């Protein structure tokens, strides 16, 4: 006879009903389900301020979806073990289900809780779904982890089997005795004063429906030019799916199969996008095998690197007041919209690390707090990639020239004008280097360096020499 005692489904970064194996297991055979999201006390569930804004809206929409299907989302705060055992005692639940997470703190919390539940003779099961592969099982021929992306991609393409996404349950059965839920409004995830996220709503639609719509729009309108246009911040050329993936509003398997089945995509565009999706997996692979990725150099020779202690320059970078327009545009986009174009992320990161000589960890921390797509694996892995200290990293001596990068990828200056309006009247020829523009050009554009727009924090040519000299001391 099927088990009719209620099952607890513990929601983490899987804010969806579609392709959700833990949820489907919890409600199997019409078993009553208690979906619970726990606001954890420690870093296992901690989010930056921008992502907390997203979480508040996503939880509100998820709650509506559960009610439409016949269940109720329960919100609780505290230590997961304490919360779940209290729910078991209150409701008589005999089973607990969740989808796995791969952060060090998350693994530690989940492993300890799984043991406690088994020791109490309770059923507990965890499922894959947040990434496309299982880091503990996907290994090189020598039995170790992958450290270089190209072999990882080749092996994944040849060996990995991505399961077809599963449909959402049409109906859910609520437990007869549903526990009380905390109020989302009491959590204060986004205080609203000051309203620094005022522009977010115009750009983003958090939630599972928003994720699905974003994917379809990308395929219909953008993806056919992805390979050739993805590095252009001045045009709409990327999927913008990363924040939805970060909180699990859509599964990577859903994206993988939908892209593979899209008939309007060339093999080039399809492959390029899937390589970017699998890069996310590679970052999680690195984090799983190097738990201190966010705080410790992958390549320990960088432990002796002489970073500059320059709070003033760091503050100027954060505000988008470096005097280099492409960098400033990116940093202002980040603050205004909670995102930044990927090419510009690399330019801004390179500028902080190599022009200003500021520790990559300072940049990683700022991005983690201000990005709606902040990811505990991708964020540090990508920062270390730019710094040259990470796995399969860009070499340190690859130092982006912010002027040349701007001219190449924002040729008309449209991206800069959008986020640095004080340069709106600058001609394209000079917009990426106003400090080199003739006096009459600046006057005609209404630009006064040092007043209406900052003078450069550093001279790039001199800064490049300084960075390379510092690297010489550690590269041996």
C-alpha positions, 0 to 999 in steps of 0.5 A: 500500500502506498505511503500516505504520510506526508513528505517534506520537500525541502526547497533550495535553489530549485524554485520551480515545479518543472523538471524537479525530481525531488518534488516528483518523488515527494508527491509520488502516489498522491502522497501529501507534500509539504514544500518548505523553503528555509532561510538558513542562518549560515552561509549555506543559504546566504545571498547578496542583496541583489539576489535577495531582491530576486528571491523575494519575488521568485518565492512570491510567484512560487507560492502562487503556483503551489496554491494553484496546484493544491498545496501551500509553500511553507516558509521557515527560518533557522537551522535546517535540521532543527526546522525539518525535525520540528516539521516531522514532529508536527506533521507526522512526515516520514520522508524528506526529499531535496535536490542536491547542492554542491557548495562546501557549506551546502554539502556539509549541512546536507550530509549531516542532516541526511545522517540524522534522518537515517539514524532516526529511521526516516526516509531521505533522498536527494536528487540531481538537477542543479547542474548537468553532471555529478562532480563526484562521478565525472572524472578524467581517465586517471580518476581525478577531476578535470582542471582544463575546460576543453577536455571537460567539454569533450568528455561531457559531449561524448559521455554525459547523458542529460536526462529529458526534463520531467513535466511538473505535477498537475496537482499536489495534495496538501497534508491534513495538518499543514504547519504555519508559515512565516510571512515573506514580507517579514523577512525583509529580503529587500527593504526598499529604502533606499530603492536601489533596485528601482530599475530591476522590475523593468528588465527582469521577471523572476520566477519559473514563467519568466525563465521559460519565457526568456528561453523561448524569446532567446531561441526565437529572436536572438540565438541564431546570431549568438556565436557572432554577436555574444561579445557585443554589449551594445546589442541584445545578443545573450540569453539573460538566463543566468539569474533564472539558473542561479536560483533554479527557476529553470533546470539546465537540462531543460535548456540543454534539450530545448536548444538541441531541438531548436530547428532555427539554430545552426550547429555553430550557434547551438554548440557555442551556447551549449559550451557556455552552459557547460562552462557553468558545470565546469565551474561547479566541478572546480568548486566541488574539488576545490572548496576554498575557490572563493578565497584561495588562489587555485594556483598557489604561486599567486599567494605571494602576489603584491596586491595594492591596498587602495580603498579609494580606487576600489570605491571609484571602480565600484561606482563606475568612476574610473575614467575609462568609459567601457569599465564605468558603463559596465559598473553602472549597469551592474548597479542599475540592473543587477547584471553586466554583459559578460565581455564587459565583466571580463574588461572590468575585472581585468581593470581592477586586477591588473590596472589597479592591482587590487586583489581579485577577491575584492571584485568577487565579493562586490559582484556576489553582492550586486549581481542577480545571477551571483553563483558560488561557483561561476563567480570565483572561478571566473574571477580567478580565470581573469586573474590568471590564478585559476584553473585553465585561466587566462594568463596574467600577462593577458591584460585588456586595454579598456580603450581597444576593448571598447572600440572593438566591442562597442564600436559606435559607443552606444553601450557607453552612452546608455550607462554613462550619459555625461558622454552622450554627445561624444563622437564615436571616435573619441568616446572610449578615450575622452582623455585623449580627445582634442579640447574642442571635441570635449567642449562641443560635447560638454565634457570637462574631465575631472568635473563632468566625467572623471580623469583616468585613475591610472595611465593604462600603459604605465599600469600594465608595466607595473602589473607585469613587473609584479607578475615577474616576481611570482611567475617562477 
